[in-house]
Amino acid sequence: MNSLILNAASRVLVGLMLLFSVYMLLRGHNEPGGGFIGGLIAAIGFALYAIAHGTTKARQALRFDPRAIAMVGLGIAGLAGLGAALVGDPPLTGQWWFFAADGTGKALSVSTVLMFDLGVYLVVVGAVLTLVLALEEEA
């Protein structure tokens, strides 16, 4: 599509959508959101970029094959599900690790729940972009 307005706006909108998708990913294990909705928002951002600039430039901006992104995400989600087995809990039981971040007593927490959400995020981005880019290339 050769729309000057769409080309200019898509560059700004894609950046904002990717930032918002990461925000939704990170707040998801405590509040509504998470990997699925964050992945959809990111995929919509790349789909907008593909409509505005073409699939070749969208694939260049993505830097990785969408199918590979989905497979890496599936591996991360699977490893997060097996993380509980390391401590003898049933699969997919959430595990948390706390690290002292600074001298104020606040701790940085890392969990298998966040790893699972990240895996879901990558699976959704990869799967949706595989479909969207294939459909866009056909048209």
Order of alpha helices (4+ residues) and beta strands (2+ residues): alpha-alpha-alpha-alpha-beta-beta-alpha
